[in-house]
Amino acid sequence: MIELHKEEFEKELKAFEEGLYVRFKKQFDLNASFFRQLSDVIDRKMNTIKPQSDFQWAITFLFYRSYKLYWTILILCQKGFGPEAGILLRSLMEQVINMEWIAKENSDQRAKLFLEYFHVARKKLYDLYDKYGIFPKLTDAEKEFMESREEIERVYKSVKNNYQDERYWAPETIRSRANQVGAGYDFDFYYWHTSFLTHASSACQIEYLKQTGSQSIFVLGPSDSMIKDVLFLSYKYFLIAVKRWNVVFELKLDNLVLDLSDKLAEISVIRAEEASNSHK
């Protein structure tokens, strides 16, 4: 294992993590319990679930990606990197909004758009390989896993007319998709804020500075910033993903989902007057 810090500093980091856990014990404990339970379920179900349609394939991909994002978010929060976990939270929210939007209506058609966009993106990648002279630099082993240029072009031409703007797989914006699945409040506030974290914006400077008297000091290491909100929202959105996965594959996890939903209320950070506007 790579050692990034000297022994004394590692002790300081460990002490910080222990103090962070004490401060947000309920949030950490509920998320850890959720993660362990779902990891056990996934281990049992993964080899028995066989997607039979584009819709099921899309839900499977988005669910497993959401699981991995949720796992990584918990690790970062445990280490005190809340804003950085917020960047992944934004991605988690987007995965789940896409799951719900695909499932809402015209599911097979929407899933097909989602899956076949791969061919558009791959065509773009091959174009960039040509533009920057990458192909001659590839090893024979790398080339073995690549399809021919002719095959890439053939498949691309068969799907390209389904995408009015080849920069995006969906015909509607992520904001529109969020509104349609009842996630408008979360999108307008939390997704908006985590977008500032993701992109180069001074709007997120409050998460990276602390005020000491008249002086602003950069926070270069771990802190308690955003930990509570990120732990709540990552739990909430991964739970939505679990609900959809359960319904699509008829996994009979209703009692587990109900229990997890009840526990979510224990760490809620949404004000009561706004709860009705949040995604159920």
Backbone torsions as a table, in degrees:
resi	resn	phi	psi	omega
1	MET	NA	138.1	179.1
2	ILE	-73.9	131.1	177.0
3	GLU	-99.5	113.6	-177.1
4	LEU	-86.1	-26.7	-173.0
5	HIS	-127.9	160.1	174.5
6	LYS	-72.1	162.3	-172.8
7	GLU	-57.6	-42.4	-178.2
8	GLU	-64.9	-39.6	178.9
9	PHE	-68.9	-35.5	176.4
10	GLU	-60.7	-37.4	178.0
11	LYS	-65.0	-39.9	178.1
12	GLU	-63.9	-41.8	178.9
13	LEU	-64.3	-41.4	179.2
14	LYS	-62.7	-41.7	178.7
15	ALA	-64.0	-38.8	178.3
16	PHE	-63.5	-45.4	-179.7
17	GLU	-60.6	-39.8	179.4
18	GLU	-65.4	-40.5	177.9
19	GLY	-67.4	-37.3	178.4
20	LEU	-64.2	-40.8	179.3
21	TYR	-62.8	-42.3	179.0
22	VAL	-60.8	-42.5	-176.9
23	ARG	-66.7	-38.1	-176.5
24	PHE	-119.3	41.4	-173.7
25	LYS	-57.2	-47.3	-177.8
26	LYS	-61.3	-44.9	-179.5
27	GLN	-63.5	-44.4	-179.9
28	PHE	-66.6	-43.7	-176.8
29	ASP	-64.2	-43.7	-179.1
30	LEU	-66.7	-40.1	178.1
31	ASN	-66.9	-40.1	179.7
32	ALA	-64.9	-40.9	178.3
33	SER	-64.3	-44.5	177.4
34	PHE	-57.4	-49.3	-176.9
35	PHE	-62.3	-44.5	-179.4
36	ARG	-63.9	-43.7	180.0
37	GLN	-62.2	-44.2	-179.0
38	LEU	-70.9	-33.8	177.0
39	SER	-62.0	-41.2	177.5
40	ASP	-63.3	-44.1	179.8
41	VAL	-62.8	-44.8	-179.0
42	ILE	-62.7	-40.6	177.9
43	ASP	-60.3	-37.3	-178.9
44	ARG	-76.7	-36.4	-171.3
45	LYS	-93.9	-21.8	-167.3
46	MET	-56.8	-44.1	-176.3
47	ASN	-83.4	-8.5	-179.5
48	THR	-97.1	-18.6	-179.4
49	ILE	-85.8	121.3	-179.8
50	LYS	-122.1	97.6	180.0
51	PRO	-55.9	132.5	-175.0
52	GLN	-112.8	-0.7	-177.4
53	SER	-149.4	167.5	175.7
54	ASP	-58.5	-40.1	179.5
55	PHE	-59.6	-48.3	-179.7
56	GLN	-66.4	-35.6	176.9
57	TRP	-64.7	-43.4	-179.6
58	ALA	-63.8	-43.5	179.2
59	ILE	-64.6	-40.6	178.8
60	THR	-61.1	-48.5	-179.8
61	PHE	-60.4	-48.6	-177.3
62	LEU	-67.1	-35.0	179.3
63	PHE	-68.4	-48.5	-178.5
64	TYR	-66.4	-34.2	175.8
65	ARG	-67.4	-38.5	177.3
66	SER	-63.5	-40.0	177.5
67	TYR	-59.2	-45.9	-178.5
68	LYS	-68.0	-38.1	176.3
69	LEU	-63.1	-44.8	179.2
70	TYR	-59.5	-43.5	178.4
71	TRP	-58.3	-48.1	-178.3
72	THR	-65.9	-39.0	177.8
73	ILE	-59.5	-43.1	179.8
74	LEU	-63.6	-38.9	178.4
75	ILE	-63.0	-46.4	-179.2
76	LEU	-64.2	-40.9	178.8
77	CYS	-63.6	-41.7	179.0
78	GLN	-59.6	-32.8	-179.1
79	LYS	-87.0	-6.0	178.5
80	GLY	90.1	22.6	179.4
81	PHE	-110.2	66.2	-177.6
82	GLY	-63.0	-48.5	179.5
83	PRO	-60.7	-38.2	178.8
84	GLU	-69.1	-37.0	173.5
85	ALA	-64.7	-30.9	177.5
86	GLY	-62.9	-31.6	176.4
87	ILE	-63.0	-42.7	178.4
88	LEU	-73.9	-29.9	175.7
89	LEU	-60.2	-41.2	177.4
90	ARG	-57.5	-43.8	179.2
91	SER	-66.5	-40.5	177.3
92	LEU	-60.4	-45.8	179.1
93	MET	-58.8	-41.3	-178.3
94	GLU	-67.0	-40.2	177.3
95	GLN	-59.1	-44.9	-175.4
96	VAL	-72.0	-39.7	175.1
97	ILE	-58.7	-40.7	177.7
98	ASN	-64.8	-41.3	177.0
99	MET	-56.3	-48.9	-176.4
100	GLU	-68.6	-37.4	179.9
101	TRP	-67.6	-42.1	178.0
102	ILE	-62.9	-39.7	-176.8
103	ALA	-76.5	-17.3	-171.4
104	LYS	-66.1	-46.7	-179.9
105	GLU	-164.3	160.3	-177.8
106	ASN	47.1	44.8	-168.7
107	SER	-60.5	-43.6	-179.4
108	ASP	-65.8	-40.3	179.9
109	GLN	-66.2	-45.2	179.8
110	ARG	-66.4	-38.8	178.6
111	ALA	-65.2	-39.0	178.8
112	LYS	-63.0	-42.2	176.1
113	LEU	-59.8	-43.8	-179.1
114	PHE	-62.3	-47.4	-175.3
115	LEU	-73.0	-41.6	-175.1
116	GLU	-77.1	-9.9	174.9
117	TYR	-62.6	-21.4	175.3
118	PHE	-51.7	-40.3	-177.1
119	HIS	-69.4	-33.5	176.8
120	VAL	-68.2	-45.9	-179.4
121	ALA	-64.6	-39.4	-179.9
122	ARG	-66.7	-38.8	176.5
123	LYS	-60.6	-41.8	178.1
124	LYS	-62.3	-40.6	179.3
125	LEU	-62.9	-44.5	179.4
126	TYR	-63.9	-36.8	176.3
127	ASP	-60.9	-40.9	179.0
128	LEU	-68.4	-36.2	175.7
129	TYR	-59.6	-41.9	177.9
130	ASP	-66.0	-45.9	-175.8
131	LYS	-59.5	-40.9	-174.8
132	TYR	-104.2	13.7	174.7
133	GLY	62.8	41.7	-177.3
134	ILE	-80.7	-36.6	-173.1
135	PHE	-53.8	-45.9	-179.1
136	PRO	-64.1	-18.7	-177.5
137	LYS	-89.3	-8.7	-178.1
138	LEU	-76.1	146.7	176.4
139	THR	-79.0	163.4	177.7
140	ASP	-60.8	-37.0	-179.9
141	ALA	-64.4	-39.9	178.5
142	GLU	-67.7	-39.0	-178.7
143	LYS	-67.2	-27.7	-179.3
144	GLU	-61.4	-28.2	-177.8
145	PHE	-92.9	5.0	-177.8
146	MET	-107.6	140.4	176.5
147	GLU	-79.2	162.8	-179.2
148	SER	-69.3	155.4	177.8
149	ARG	-59.0	-37.5	-179.1
150	GLU	-63.1	-41.9	-179.3
151	GLU	-68.2	-39.4	177.3
152	ILE	-59.9	-46.4	-179.7
153	GLU	-64.5	-40.8	-178.0
154	ARG	-61.7	-48.6	-177.8
155	VAL	-68.5	-39.6	178.8
156	TYR	-58.6	-45.5	-178.8
157	LYS	-64.0	-27.0	-178.7
158	SER	-76.0	-16.9	-176.8
159	VAL	-121.2	-13.7	-169.0
160	LYS	-59.9	-31.0	-177.6
161	ASN	-70.0	-10.5	178.7
162	ASN	-83.0	-5.3	-175.7
163	TYR	-124.0	105.9	179.9
164	GLN	-66.0	-38.5	177.2
165	ASP	-122.9	109.8	-173.2
166	GLU	-71.7	-1.0	175.2
167	ARG	-77.9	-17.4	-173.9
168	TYR	-133.2	148.5	178.3
169	TRP	-84.2	-31.1	-175.5
170	ALA	-98.4	146.4	-179.9
171	PRO	-77.2	-7.1	-179.6
172	GLU	-123.0	155.0	-179.2
173	THR	-69.0	161.6	177.3
174	ILE	-63.9	-32.6	176.4
175	ARG	-62.8	-45.0	179.0
176	SER	-63.2	-42.6	179.4
177	ARG	-63.1	-40.8	179.3
178	ALA	-62.7	-44.2	179.1
179	ASN	-61.1	-39.9	-176.6
180	GLN	-68.6	-26.1	-179.1
181	VAL	-103.7	13.7	174.6
182	GLY	81.9	18.4	-178.8
183	ALA	-108.3	24.8	-175.7
184	GLY	-61.4	-44.2	-179.6
185	TYR	-63.1	-48.2	179.8
186	ASP	-60.2	-39.9	-179.2
187	PHE	-65.4	-47.4	-174.8
188	ASP	-67.0	-26.2	-178.8
189	PHE	-106.4	-62.5	-172.8
190	TYR	-74.7	-46.2	179.0
191	TYR	-63.4	-39.3	177.9
192	TRP	-59.1	-46.5	-178.0
193	HIS	-68.9	-43.2	-179.2
194	THR	-68.9	-19.9	173.6
195	SER	-66.9	-34.9	175.7
196	PHE	-64.5	-33.3	177.6
197	LEU	-70.1	-37.6	-175.1
198	THR	-72.7	-41.4	-177.5
199	HIS	-99.8	165.6	-179.2
200	ALA	-73.9	97.3	-177.8
201	SER	-143.1	135.9	176.9
202	SER	-73.9	-7.7	-179.0
203	ALA	-64.6	-19.8	-178.7
204	CYS	-98.3	13.0	-173.5
205	GLN	-62.8	-24.8	-179.7
206	ILE	-62.4	-25.0	179.6
207	GLU	-80.1	-11.0	-175.1
208	TYR	-121.4	3.9	179.2
209	LEU	-128.8	148.4	169.8
210	LYS	-129.3	144.9	-175.2
211	GLN	-94.3	123.4	175.2
212	THR	-120.9	98.3	-174.5
213	GLY	66.6	-124.6	179.2
214	SER	-95.8	5.9	-174.3
215	GLN	-111.0	137.1	174.9
216	SER	-98.5	130.0	-177.7
217	ILE	-118.9	133.0	177.5
218	PHE	-71.0	135.1	175.3
219	VAL	-93.5	104.0	-174.4
220	LEU	-93.1	-18.4	-177.9
221	GLY	-113.0	-160.2	-179.6
222	PRO	-66.9	156.0	177.9
223	SER	-154.8	-178.7	177.2
224	ASP	-95.8	6.5	-176.9
225	SER	-60.5	128.7	172.9
226	MET	69.1	-1.2	-174.5
227	ILE	-58.1	-47.4	-176.3
228	LYS	-62.7	-48.6	-178.6
229	ASP	-63.9	-43.8	-177.1
230	VAL	-66.3	-40.6	178.7
231	LEU	-63.8	-39.8	177.6
232	PHE	-65.5	-50.9	-173.7
233	LEU	-69.8	-35.2	178.1
234	SER	-67.6	-39.1	174.2
235	TYR	-59.8	-50.2	-176.6
236	LYS	-58.0	-48.3	-174.1
237	TYR	-76.9	-33.4	175.5
238	PHE	-69.9	-31.2	175.5
239	LEU	-63.4	-39.9	175.8
240	ILE	-60.0	-41.6	178.4
241	ALA	-63.4	-40.6	179.2
242	VAL	-63.8	-42.8	178.0
243	LYS	-58.3	-45.7	-178.8
244	ARG	-66.2	-43.7	178.3
245	TRP	-58.5	-43.0	-180.0
246	ASN	-62.5	-43.8	-178.0
247	VAL	-69.0	-47.0	-174.6
248	VAL	-62.7	-39.4	-176.6
249	PHE	-104.6	8.9	176.5
250	GLU	48.1	57.2	-173.4
251	LEU	-84.7	-8.2	179.2
252	LYS	60.4	44.2	177.9
253	LEU	-103.3	20.9	-173.0
254	ASP	-57.7	-42.2	-179.0
255	ASN	-65.8	-40.2	178.1
256	LEU	-65.3	-44.1	179.2
257	VAL	-61.6	-41.7	178.9
258	LEU	-62.9	-42.6	178.9
259	ASP	-64.4	-43.7	179.3
260	LEU	-65.1	-35.9	178.9
261	SER	-67.1	-40.4	177.9
262	ASP	-62.7	-39.3	-178.2
263	LYS	-71.1	-27.2	179.0
264	LEU	-58.1	-37.3	-178.7
265	ALA	-61.3	-24.5	-178.1
266	GLU	-70.3	-21.0	-178.6
267	ILE	-121.0	17.8	-177.0
268	SER	-62.0	140.3	175.8
269	VAL	-116.2	4.8	-179.6
270	ILE	-87.0	132.8	179.8
271	ARG	-65.2	148.2	-174.0
272	ALA	-56.4	-40.8	-176.0
273	GLU	-70.7	-14.5	-179.7
274	GLU	-105.2	-6.8	-175.6
275	ALA	-59.7	-35.3	-177.8
276	SER	-67.0	-19.1	-178.9
277	ASN	-93.2	-8.3	-177.8
278	SER	-84.6	162.3	-177.4
279	HIS	-68.8	132.2	179.5
280	LYS	-87.9	NA	NA
